[in-house]
Amino acid sequence: MIFHIGRSSAPQGPITISSVSGGSCRLDWHPPKDDGGSKIINYLVQKCDINDKEWTNVTRVCRNTSINVSGLNLGGTYNFRVKAKNSAGFMSEPLESGH
């Protein structure tokens, strides 16, 4: 039997943005369909102010398929992306908001 361990597929979308208020919001998404042969251990969540075009980490580790994001500029416009990391250490391609 051949068994391959590698990168998982991207988390499943869409990224749902809710509870927007006072410089914060909640993001929700779904786990990848394919874990790459190794359990998904966490997610990397990033934000990008569309005026800056630079991705920054929202948090170092997110173990669930939802997160509360704070520190957003009032009146700012953001894109978000989520990558899955499996226990073999492989990071997936991103799921991006608005895509």
Sequence and secondary structure as in RCSB ss.txt:
>XXXX:A:sequence
MIFHIGRSSAPQGPITISSVSGGSCRLDWHPPKDDGGSKIINYLVQKCDINDKEWTNVTRVCRNTSINVSGLNLG
GTYNFRVKAKNSAGFMSEPLESGH
>XXXX:A:secstr
           EEEEEEEEEETTEEEEEEE  S  TTS EEEEEEEEEETTT  EEEEEEEE SSEEEE    TT
  EEEEEEEEETTS B   EETT 
